[in-house]
Amino acid sequence: MAFTIYPAIDLLDGKCVRLFQGDYEQSTVYHDSPAQIAEAFRQQGAEWLHVVDLDGAKAGRPVNQAIIEKIAGDVPIKIEVGGGIRNMDTIETYLAKGVSRVILGSSAISSPDFVKEALDRYPQQIAIGLDVKKGKVAVEGWLSVSDKTAVELAKELMKAGARRFIYTDISRDGALKGANSEAAEKLAAETGAEVIVSGGVSTVDEVAALARKSGKGIAGAIIGKALYTNQLSIKAALKAVETYAR
């Protein structure tokens, strides 16, 4: 299984930000032009971007859609997008505008019929975001917590056709303390699905360790704050993956 590095762009009020542990009140603005950041990541060698509409996640509808569509139109890079995607029209609009993959999160719990329809119609272009807080899946922009564990929800969704999950431990997100790779690996082992790890990935050694697990279902790593604080570079992360692949 190939292992992919996904630089993250989180959008709040049209700007690139990072939250600390999912707290909207603890956000740091890193750049006013998300498109410039996307192009910079592409020039550094990234083949994918992970873009989240934080305003949309909270509102339950796209808020930064125009910015995302501009990135998709102007920057020759594959993009996966999450945040506020709650209906087929939004999915189809994003895909028509050049987005490669859409991420469904809260709707996996609130609208299972919609998620099943999306998986039926676009099985290769849907990923399910499992954002976990204290062992349970969080929803509505991480503001509420459900009663389901990641493994429980993933197994339910696999019956509907889900094959790719993004696992985020919210307590690690933006904290630069390392991802919860054990929980992500458990999810991959118990479901047989592809799992992309998010939340806290911050060192070359950690990227290499995750890449070594690609044979166990770990398909990639999303890197956010570590890139913006220059604790880790895309070039170094890609080199770590390439070294392991050889």
Summary of the structure (lengths in Angstrom):
residues: 246
radius of gyration: 16.2
end to end distance: 13.3
largest distance: 44.4
contacts: 911
relative contact order: 0.15
helix: 39%
strand: 28%
